[in-house]
Amino acid sequence: MADFGLFMFPTDYAIQPVELAIAAEERGFESLFFPEHTHIPTSRKTPFPGGTDLPKEYWHTHDPFVALGAAAAVTKKLKLGTGVCLVIERDPIVLAKEVASLDMISNGRVLFGIGGGWNVEEMENHGANFKKRWKTVREKVLAMREIWTKEAAEFHGEIVNFDKIWSYPKPVQPGGPPVLMGSQSPKTFERVADYCDGWLPINNPRNDWPALIKQLRDAEKQKGRKKLSLSLFGAPAKEDGLHQLIELGFERLLFPLPPAPRDTVMPMIDNYAKVMAKMK
């Protein structure tokens, strides 16, 4: 049986993370995921991949680790996910500490969803090279794993380079939180099998899920990896659609919430809870 969670842009004008987290745990959801954008350049040169005008939540969202830290403080079982963290825009040593700190504070409840990002100007404001974003993401994730697991960690790559360091706390979860790749680019499965623990795509009815999942399984075999997890953003609130996704192998299904006040969001959470109850 799959686990069910929620995801939402935690904005300054929406239901706040503490109230949302309490509601999610009370209703039996497994996880709560928050995305991130540090800012959006007003130039708006990079087109929004959604094909519409960029929704305003993209520049109104809280920092995910602050929001998830608040959620951790008022829950006991709810897993806390980044969906997704823009690793390329963050210093890997600082990010390793943020993730490890959240994992310790929450007693091992972090799910570390990551992505490569799409907004060129946003990355450039952070000094990141868009063309090298995937190489950068890989090195930063591998460097973070060293920090999480070694007493004196060091990493020497093309982009990330540091001699031995001490950095605590270490994550509660052995080896660090699961790293879930939120991407559907051509080399996604190679990347997931190389340095991640699972795949976290967005639901798209046009996707040939059996073919895509086969590519993932082929990649994990080539890398000698154990079975990688499958999670999905945008799960449908229909039993037949959920059953189909579970049969395909999805282990975590995440229902979407709009960045809206509690009067809008709470009825949706209650409806998702009813659908979830029918699936168990």
C-alpha positions as CSV (number, residue, x, y, z in Angstrom):
1,M,0.0,0.0,0.0
2,A,1.2,3.5,-0.9
3,D,1.7,6.4,1.5
4,F,-0.2,9.6,0.9
5,G,1.0,13.1,1.4
6,L,0.3,16.8,0.6
7,F,2.3,19.5,-1.1
8,M,1.8,23.2,-1.3
9,F,3.7,26.5,-1.9
10,P,3.9,27.8,1.7
11,T,3.3,31.5,0.9
12,D,2.9,34.6,3.1
13,Y,-0.8,34.8,2.1
14,A,-1.7,31.1,2.4
15,I,-2.5,28.9,5.4
16,Q,0.7,28.9,7.4
17,P,3.0,25.8,7.8
18,V,2.2,25.2,11.5
19,E,-1.6,24.9,11.0
20,L,-1.2,23.0,7.8
21,A,1.2,20.4,9.3
22,I,-1.0,19.9,12.3
23,A,-4.0,19.3,10.0
24,A,-2.0,16.9,7.9
25,E,-0.9,14.8,10.8
26,E,-4.3,14.7,12.5
27,R,-5.8,13.3,9.3
28,G,-3.2,10.6,8.9
29,F,-1.1,11.9,6.0
30,E,2.4,10.5,5.8
31,S,4.2,13.6,4.5
32,L,4.1,17.3,3.7
33,F,6.2,18.7,0.9
34,F,7.2,22.4,0.3
35,P,9.0,23.7,-2.8
36,E,11.4,26.6,-3.0
37,H,12.4,29.7,-5.0
38,T,14.5,32.2,-3.2
39,H,13.2,34.9,-5.5
40,I,12.1,35.6,-9.1
41,P,14.0,38.1,-11.2
42,T,11.6,40.8,-12.5
43,S,13.1,40.6,-16.0
44,R,11.1,37.3,-16.5
45,K,13.4,36.3,-19.4
46,T,13.1,32.5,-18.8
47,P,9.6,31.2,-19.9
48,F,7.6,29.4,-17.2
49,P,7.6,25.7,-18.1
50,G,3.9,25.5,-17.2
51,G,3.2,27.5,-20.4
52,T,1.2,30.2,-18.6
53,D,2.1,33.4,-16.8
54,L,4.2,32.6,-13.8
55,P,2.0,32.2,-10.7
56,K,2.7,34.7,-8.0
57,E,3.4,32.0,-5.4
58,Y,6.8,31.5,-7.0
59,W,8.1,34.8,-5.4
60,H,6.0,34.7,-2.2
61,T,7.1,31.4,-0.8
62,H,8.7,30.8,2.6
63,D,12.2,29.3,2.9
64,P,11.4,25.6,2.9
65,F,13.7,24.7,5.8
66,V,12.2,27.4,8.0
67,A,8.7,26.3,7.1
68,L,9.5,22.6,7.6
69,G,11.3,23.4,10.9
70,A,8.1,25.0,12.1
71,A,6.1,22.0,10.9
72,A,8.6,19.6,12.7
73,A,8.0,21.4,16.0
74,V,4.3,20.8,16.1
75,T,4.2,17.2,14.7
76,K,5.6,13.8,15.7
77,K,5.1,11.5,12.8
78,L,4.6,13.6,9.7
79,K,7.5,13.3,7.2
80,L,8.9,16.6,6.0
81,G,9.9,17.0,2.4
82,T,11.5,19.5,0.1
83,G,9.7,19.4,-3.2
84,V,12.0,20.4,-4.5
85,C,15.1,22.1,-3.1
86,L,17.1,24.0,-5.6
87,V,20.5,22.6,-4.7
88,I,22.3,24.6,-7.3
89,E,21.4,27.8,-5.6
90,R,22.8,26.8,-2.2
91,D,26.2,26.3,-0.6
92,P,26.6,22.6,-0.1
93,I,28.3,22.8,3.4
94,V,25.5,25.1,4.7
95,L,22.8,23.0,3.0
96,A,24.2,19.8,4.5
97,K,23.9,21.4,7.9
98,E,20.4,22.6,7.3
99,V,19.2,19.2,6.2
100,A,21.0,17.4,9.0
101,S,19.7,19.9,11.6
102,L,16.1,19.4,10.4
103,D,16.5,15.7,10.4
104,M,17.8,15.7,14.0
105,I,15.1,18.2,15.2
106,S,12.4,16.0,13.6
107,N,13.9,12.7,14.8
108,G,14.6,11.5,11.3
109,R,11.6,12.6,9.3
110,V,13.2,14.4,6.4
111,L,12.7,13.5,2.7
112,F,15.2,15.5,0.6
113,G,13.6,16.2,-2.8
114,I,15.9,18.0,-5.1
115,G,15.9,19.4,-8.6
116,G,18.0,21.2,-11.2
117,G,15.8,24.2,-11.6
118,W,14.6,26.0,-14.7
119,N,15.0,29.8,-14.2
120,V,18.3,30.9,-15.7
121,E,18.3,34.4,-14.2
122,E,17.4,33.1,-10.7
123,M,20.4,30.8,-10.8
124,E,22.7,33.5,-12.2
125,N,21.8,35.8,-9.3
126,H,23.3,33.1,-7.0
127,G,26.4,32.8,-9.2
128,A,25.4,29.5,-10.6
129,N,26.1,28.3,-14.1
130,F,22.9,27.1,-15.8
131,K,24.8,25.0,-18.4
132,K,26.6,23.2,-15.6
133,R,23.6,22.8,-13.3
134,W,23.4,19.1,-13.4
135,K,27.2,18.6,-12.8
136,T,26.8,21.1,-10.0
137,V,23.9,19.3,-8.4
138,R,25.7,16.0,-8.6
139,E,28.8,17.3,-6.9
140,K,26.9,19.1,-4.2
141,V,24.8,16.0,-3.3
142,L,27.8,13.8,-3.2
143,A,29.7,16.3,-1.1
144,M,26.7,16.5,1.3
145,R,26.7,12.7,1.7
146,E,30.3,12.9,2.7
147,I,29.5,15.5,5.3
148,W,26.6,13.5,6.6
149,T,28.5,10.3,7.0
150,K,32.1,11.2,7.8
151,E,33.7,12.5,10.9
152,A,36.2,14.5,8.9
153,A,34.6,15.0,5.4
154,E,36.4,16.2,2.3
155,F,35.4,16.5,-1.3
156,H,37.4,17.4,-4.4
157,G,35.4,18.0,-7.6
158,E,35.4,20.4,-10.5
159,I,32.9,22.7,-8.8
160,V,32.8,21.7,-5.2
161,N,36.2,21.5,-3.5
162,F,37.1,21.5,0.2
163,D,39.6,19.8,2.4
164,K,38.7,17.9,5.6
165,I,36.0,19.6,7.7
166,W,34.1,18.8,10.9
167,S,30.4,19.5,10.6
168,Y,27.7,18.5,13.0
169,P,24.9,17.5,13.7
170,K,24.8,14.4,11.6
171,P,21.4,13.2,10.3
172,V,19.4,10.8,12.4
173,Q,18.7,8.7,9.3
174,P,21.7,6.4,8.5
175,G,23.5,7.8,5.5
176,G,21.3,10.9,5.5
177,P,17.7,11.5,4.4
178,P,16.5,9.8,1.2
179,V,17.4,12.0,-1.8
180,L,14.5,12.1,-4.3
181,M,15.1,13.5,-7.8
182,G,12.3,15.8,-9.0
183,S,13.1,15.9,-12.7
184,Q,12.0,14.5,-16.0
185,S,14.9,15.5,-18.2
186,P,16.5,13.1,-20.7
187,K,19.2,11.9,-18.3
188,T,17.0,11.7,-15.2
189,F,17.1,8.0,-14.7
190,E,20.9,7.9,-15.1
191,R,21.1,10.6,-12.5
192,V,18.7,9.0,-10.1
193,A,20.6,5.8,-10.2
194,D,23.9,7.5,-9.8
195,Y,23.4,9.6,-6.7
196,C,19.8,9.6,-5.5
197,D,17.5,7.2,-3.7
198,G,14.2,7.7,-5.6
199,W,12.4,9.5,-8.4
200,L,9.8,12.2,-7.7
201,P,8.1,13.3,-11.0
202,I,5.1,15.5,-11.6
203,N,2.0,13.7,-12.7
204,N,1.2,14.1,-16.4
205,P,-1.5,12.1,-18.0
206,R,0.5,12.1,-21.3
207,N,3.4,10.3,-19.6
208,D,3.9,6.7,-20.6
209,W,4.5,5.6,-17.0
210,P,5.3,1.9,-17.7
211,A,8.0,2.9,-20.2
212,L,9.4,5.5,-17.9
213,I,9.5,3.2,-14.9
214,K,11.2,0.5,-17.0
215,Q,13.9,3.1,-17.8
216,L,14.4,3.7,-14.1
217,R,14.6,0.0,-13.3
218,D,17.1,-0.5,-16.2
219,A,19.2,2.3,-14.9
220,E,19.3,1.0,-11.3
221,K,20.3,-2.4,-12.6
222,Q,23.2,-0.9,-14.6
223,K,24.4,1.0,-11.5
224,G,24.0,-2.1,-9.3
225,R,21.5,-0.2,-7.1
226,K,18.7,-1.7,-5.0
227,K,15.2,-0.8,-5.9
228,L,14.8,3.0,-6.0
229,S,11.6,4.5,-4.6
230,L,8.8,6.1,-6.6
231,S,6.9,9.2,-5.4
232,L,4.5,11.4,-7.4
233,F,3.5,15.0,-7.2
234,G,-0.1,15.7,-8.3
235,A,-1.9,12.5,-7.4
236,P,-5.5,12.4,-8.5
237,A,-8.3,12.4,-5.9
238,K,-9.9,9.4,-7.5
239,E,-9.7,5.8,-6.3
240,D,-9.3,4.3,-9.8
241,G,-6.5,6.6,-10.8
242,L,-4.7,6.0,-7.5
243,H,-5.1,2.2,-7.8
244,Q,-3.5,2.4,-11.3
245,L,-0.5,4.4,-10.0
246,I,0.0,2.0,-7.1
247,E,-0.1,-0.9,-9.4
248,L,2.6,0.8,-11.5
249,G,4.8,0.9,-8.4
250,F,4.3,4.4,-6.9
251,E,4.9,4.2,-3.2
252,R,4.1,7.8,-2.2
253,L,1.3,9.8,-3.8
254,L,1.1,13.5,-3.1
255,F,-2.1,15.5,-3.4
256,P,-1.8,19.2,-4.5
257,L,-3.0,22.1,-2.4
258,P,-3.3,25.7,-3.7
259,P,-1.5,28.5,-1.8
260,A,-4.7,29.8,-0.3
261,P,-6.2,30.6,3.1
262,R,-7.5,28.0,5.5
263,D,-11.1,28.3,4.4
264,T,-10.1,27.1,0.9
265,V,-7.4,24.6,1.9
266,M,-9.0,22.8,4.9
267,P,-12.0,21.4,2.9
268,M,-9.6,20.1,0.3
269,I,-7.5,18.3,3.0
270,D,-10.7,16.8,4.4
271,N,-11.7,15.5,1.0
272,Y,-8.3,14.0,0.3
273,A,-8.4,12.3,3.7
274,K,-11.7,10.7,2.8
275,V,-10.2,9.4,-0.5
276,M,-7.1,8.2,1.4
277,A,-9.3,6.3,3.9
278,K,-11.0,4.4,1.1
279,M,-7.6,3.3,-0.3
280,K,-6.6,1.6,3.0
